[in-house]
Amino acid sequence: MHDIKLIRDNRDLFVAALARRPAYAEAADTTAAEILDLDAKWRGAKTAYEQHKARQNEASRAIGQAKAKKDEAGAKAMLEEVAHLKAQLQADQEEERKYEVDLRAKLAVLPNLPVADVPMGADENDNVEVVARRFGSAPRFDFKPKEHFELGEALGMMDFERAGKVSGARFVYLKGALARLERSLGMFMLDVQTANGYLEVNPPLLVRDEAFFGTSQLPKFEEDLFWASMGEGRFGLIPTAEVPLTNLVREEILDEAALPYRVTAWTPCFRAEAGAAGRDTRGMIRQHQFSKVELVSITAPEQSEAEHERMTDCAQDILKRLELPHRVVTLCSGDMGFAAQKTYDIEVWLPGQDRYREISSCSNCGDFQARRMEARYRPKDSKNTRFVHTLNGSGLAVGRTLIAVLENYQEADGTVRVPEALLPYMGGLTKIEKV
């Protein structure tokens, strides 16, 4: 959510920043005009209410004064005015609420503004690699490497056909050693990230609309969510643990000494992939259900830029320990997520596809989500409060890491070596082979 005061005081800067989002470039000026028009009407209604309220108080006092002077005619006139003002105040309140709701609705569908060092661009082709963060090089094979689903199906441990009968497209059964490998990856990631200073949390998987609004899935991305109706109303399955983890601080006032506050969770995630129709229809790249270890940081504004770099380091830490080649890119303004002001994507090398694929996004959201959640902190030696900054990142997507392990550690005979870092989790299994 944007700060209406900043838009009011810095209209041209807001328009320029919003125009850096390609989808909003042409309408940025018109959007600002509409926002400021609603803001003026809202403030006008608010001022009218305050003025009428003040007059009502004056008239109420005048009634007593008139009666004390036995001025019945004056008292009657004041009573009539008070009655009229009461009706007027109700109309003022209704008008104020209407404009406030309209203004909030207008602001709620606008994305966060890219910070200055985010590269301009239309889509993923305009993302810029952070060369210093590249790790490893593509492995060389003396055979044609297979894709993960070819390996998994040949091993008899990845079953899309039966999952399709039960749940439809974009679901899978993992069995045997592959199920254990996925479990081992999640446990390994949690162990690494808790050692990196993140507090492990086991959060709810069903959340209310308010939580989705707080992290910006609502109202814009309602159709991407899976919904469940219960006696208490509507709940949604989380598309990422970012939702319940970030909302841990909703409507809270934290002490500055508690920041940065870092939490992590390994959860199932549920996401409708309708927008990706025709892409990655085979395999596990895009699933409606997947698991992920999420990282969330809550910081003071002065900490968030450094925390963003640290979070990206923590996500890369997993891939480095697994010795998986990868690179990091800064997303351009047209490829960034709705709530982000800056995002790093980590892309792992997949030999079967002969390309890098996203395995993590680490985003700094500034105070964008905090304003929606009313999440604040109190600076040391200050009576006033400020909005926190929120950050989130995958540390990592477990299913995609499984894919990367399968493709990078495959052998010519279709078996898969277990990475050294995972050996303590695999119960003595060093190689995955058909049983």
N, C-alpha and C positions, 0 to 999 in steps of 0.2 A: 504494500500500500504506500502511496506517495504522500508526502507531507504537503498539504494544501497551502500552508503558509509559504513554503519554499517556491511553489509554483506561482503563488500570488506575487511574491517579491522578486522572482527571477524568471519571469515568463520566457524570455528569449533563450536563456540557458536550458530551460526545460524542453522547449521546442527543439533546440539543436540536439540535445541528448536523445530525445525520443526518436528523432529523425534518423539516428544512427542504427535503429532497428529497421531493416528494410521493409518489413511488412507495414510499418507505421510512417514511413518517410513522407508520403504524399499528404497524409491526413494529420500530421503532427500539429500544424498551426491551427487547423480547424478544431482538433481535439482540445487543445489548450483553450481556445476561445469558448468552447462549450463548457469546459470545466469551470472557467472563471465566471461565466454567466450564471451557472448554477450556484457557485460560491457567493456571488453578489446577491442573488435572490435569497439564499439561505441566511446570509448575514443581515439582509434587509428585513426578513421576517423575524429574525431574532431581535433586532433593534426595535422593531414595532412592538413586539411582545414586551420587551423591557420598558418601553415608554408607556404603554398602556397599563402595565403592572404598577409603575410608579404613580401614574395618575389615579389608579384604583385605590392605592394606599392613601393618597392625599384626600380623595373624596371620602374614604371611610373615616378618616380623622375629622373631616369637615362635618360629617353627620353628627358626631358627638358634640362638636363645638356649637353647631346650629341648635341642637336640642338643649344644650346648656343655656343658650340665650333665648330659649322658647321660640325659636324661629322655625315653626313647623313647615312653612312653605319652602324654606331653604333646605331643611332636612329632607323633605320629600323629593326635591329636585336632585339632591345628592344621591338619595336611594335609587332613583331612576337611572342616574348616570352609572352608579356602581353595577346595577343589573345589566345595563348595556355593555359596560366594560367586561363583565364576566363572560358574556357571549363572545365579545371581541377577542378576549384572551384565548378562549378555546379555539376560535378560528385561526388566531395567530400561531398557536401551538401546532395545529394540524398542518398549516402551511409550512412552518419551520421543519417539522418532521418529514414532510413530503420532499422538500428540497434537500434535506440532509440525506435521506435514503437515496434519492436520485444521484446526488453527488458521490456518495460512497459507492454506489453501483457503477458509476462511470469510472471511478478510480480503481475499482476492484478488478477490472478486466484489462488494465494497462500493465505491461510488463515492467520489470525493473530496468533501470537505465544503465547502459554499459559505462564502466569507468574509462578514463582517458586512454589507457594503454591497451584496451581491447581492440584488435585489428578490425577494420571495416571489411565487410564481406557479405555475400548472399547466402552461402551454404557451406557444407563441409569442405568443399574444394578450396575455400579461402582461409581455412585454418592455418596457423603458423606453428611449425615445430619449434619446441624449446630444445635446441640442439644439445645443450649441456646436460640435459636429463636423459638422453638416449642411453640405453643399456643393452649390451650384447649385440650379436649379429645373427642373421638367419642361419639355422643349422643346415649343413650339407648332407644330402642323402645320396646313396648310390642306387636308389630306386625311386619310383614316383610316389611321393607321400600321399596318403589317403586323407580324406576329410574325416572328422570325428564320428559322423554317423555311419560311415562305411566301416570304420574300425569297431565301433560299438555293436553294430548289428552282426558283424562277422564273429565277434566274441560271444554273441548270444546274450548280451547284458544290457542292451539298449533297445527297447521295444516300443516303437511308435504305433504299430498297427493295432495292438491290443489297447493301448492308451486311447487311440482314436475311437474304438468301439465303446469305451467307457465314458470318455469326456469330449471327444471330437478332436479337431486339429490343434496343433501347438501344445500338446501334452506328451509326456513320455514316462514309461516305466524304466527305472534303472534297477539292475539286479546284481546280486553277487558282489564281486570285487569292485565293480563300478559304483555301486551304491555305497560301499565302504569307502571308496576313494573320495566320493563327494562329501561324506560325513567327515572324513579325515581332513579334507581341505577346510571345511567350516571350523572345526576344532583348532586346527593350526592357525587359521587367521585370527580367531578370538584370542588365542594364547599370545600371538605376536602383538596384537593391538592393545591388549590389556597391559602387556609389558611396555608398550609405547605410551602408557599413561591414560588410556581410555577406561572408564568405568563400565564393566559389563552390566547390561540391563536386559531383562526378559520382558518386553513390552506387550500391551494388548495388540491383537491383530485386527480387531474390529474397532472402528472409531466413528465418532459423530461428525456431522457436517462442519461444526465449528473448528474441529481439528484440521480437517481438509482445507478449510478457508485459511486457517492460520499459516499453513505451509504452501498455500497458493494453488492447490489442485482444484479448488472451487473458487469461483463458479466456472472458470474457463474449460476445465478438463473433466467435466462430470461424466461424459460418455466414455472416457478411458478407464473408469473405475468399475469394480464389481460391487453390487449392492445387495444387502440382505435386510428384509423387513422383520422386525421383532415387536413384541408387545410395547416396548418403550419408544418405538419409532424406527427411523431408518439408520442403519449402520453401513459402513463401507469397509471392504477388505483392503488392507494397506497395500499400496503399490510399491512401497519402500518403507523401511523402518525410520527413515527421516521424519515421517509424519508423527508417530507417537514419541520419538526421542526429542524432536525439537519442541513439541508441545509440552514437554516436561516443565518448561518455564513460562507457559502461557499465564497471563494475568498475575505474574509474580514480580516482586521487586527484590533483586539479588544484591548482596553486598559486593562491592568491588573486589574484596579479598577472595571471593569465591571464584573469580574469573581468572583464566579461562576455565570453563566447565566442559569436560570432555566425556562423551558417552559412546558406547558401541553396542550393537546387538546383531545376532545372527538369526534371521527370521525367514519364513516363507514370504514371498511377495506375489501380488496378483495384479496383472495389468492386461487390459484388453488391447490387443495389438492390431486393431482394425485399421489404424493409420498406416500400418506397414504391409498392407495386403500386397501379395506378389513378391515380397522380399523375404529371403531366408525361409522359404516355406518348408525346406527340408532341414532336419536336424534340430539342435537345441539353442541356436543363436537367439531366436525370438520365441519365447514361450509365454503362455498366459500365466503360468505358475513357475516360479523359480526361487532360489534362495540366495541371499546376499548378506554379507557382513557390512553393516553401515557404520559410518563415523559421523558424529555430530559434535560441533564445538560451539559454545556460546561465549562470546568475548566482549570486552570493551571495544569501542570503535578504533582506538589506537592500536589494538592488538590484532585486528582481523587480517590485515595484509600478511603479516608474518605467520599467523596461524594457518592461512591458506597454503603457504609454502610448506609448512610443517606437515599439514594433513596430506598433501601430495607426496611428500617424502614417505609418510607412513604407509600410504597405499602402494607406492613403488617398492617398499621394503618387502612385501609379500612376493612380488615377482622376482626380485633380486635373489631372495632366499631359495626360490624354486628354480632359479637360473633360466628364466623365461625371457627371451629378447623382447624388448618393448621400447616405445617412444612416448613422448609427452607433447601434446599440441595445445596451444592457446586457442580456444574457440573464437571465431569471428563473431561480429555483432549479429549476423543473420542465423547463426547456428546455436547460439546460447539458449539455455532454458529460460522459461518465463520469469522465474524468481531470482535469477543470477545476475550479478553485476560483473562477474568475471568467472570463467570456468577453464580449468585444465582437464582435458581428456587424456587418459592413459590408454594407449593402444598396444595390444600384444600381437606378436607375430604368429600367424597361423599358416604353417607350411602347406596344409591341404588346400587352402584358398589362395596361397601365394600372395598374402597381403596382411596388413595390419588391421585389427578390428578393435573397437572400443571395449574395454574391460572395466573402466572406472571413469566417473566424472567427479571432480572435486570443485565445488562452487562456493564462492563467497557471495552471500546474499545481502551484505550490509545490514541496514535496519529495516529492509523491505518486509520481511516476515515478522519481525518484532513488532512493527506497527499494527499488523493484522492481529497479532496475539496479545497485544498490550503487555509485552515483556520488557521490563526495565531493570536498571541497576542504580544503586546510589553510590556516586563517587565518594571516595574518602574525604572527610571533612566538608561535606556538602549536604545541604538540606534538600536540594533539588535532585530529581532523577533524570536519567537519560535512557534512550532505547538501547538495548544490547545489539550486537551484530551476531548473525547466525551463519554457520557454515556447515556444509554436508558433503560427504563423499563416500564412494564405495570402497570398501577395504578388504575384500573385493567382491564382485559378482561371482558366486561360487560355481554356478553352472558354466559360465564362460571360462573360468579358470580350469575347470575340468576339461573343457574342450581343448584349451591350450596345452595342457599336460598330455592329453592323448595324442595330439598332432605333433608336438615337439619331441616326445619321448617314444614314438613308435619305432618298431623294428620292421625289417623286410618281411618277416613271417607273420605280421599282424599282431604280435604281442606288444605290450607297452611296459617300459621300465618305470618303476616308481621313483620319483625324485627323492634324493637323499634326505631332504628336509622333512619328507612325509613318512619316512621309514618308522619312526617311533609310534606313529598312529595306525600303522597298517597290520599290526599283529604278526609281524615276521614275513609278510608278503613283500617280495622285492620285484616281482614281475606279474603283470596281469595277462593271463592267457586263457584260452577257451578250455573249459573243463569237460 
